[in-house]
Amino acid sequence: MGTFAKARIEAIMKSAGAERISANAISRMDELCAEFGEKAAKTAINLASTAGRKTVQADDIKLAVSKIGDPKYSPTKGKAFAKARVEKVIREAGASRVSADAVDYLNQKIEAQCYTLAKSAIEIARHAKRKTIKDTDIIP
């Protein structure tokens, strides 16, 4: 079972310009988005504990994302994925307490990462003269 909704990942990829997307590409995108979220969450947890807090806050996530690499594109300001799924990613990374603002901010950044990866995958597929995005086109 994937971390995020496949339909939402597909919608983000289509909004980036993808015409067709293979099922394996959606699964690969799900893995990479969850990996990005986990990496940002672990860094944010370390920042919060260094500051003497148990609660991961939005500022921790912002600093963590800037350290690991802010996504190039930011398509919307909305919430891409279910809050519960994003919070689950943070909690599985080791957080005991998470602020709602931190969940919202990480949600936006995971969507931006998905969109950025989709844009580069589309370019790779077009270069190969294909309309279908394959899992091998998605390179982190």
Buried (B, 14 or more C-beta within 10 A) or exposed (E): EBBBBBEBBBEBBBBBBBEEBBEEBBBBBBBBBBBBBBBBBBBBBBBBBEEEBEEBBBBBBBBBBEEBEEBEBBBEEEEBBEEEBBBBBBBBBEBEEBBEBBBBBBBBBBBBBBBBBBBBBBEBBBEEEEEEBBBBBBEE
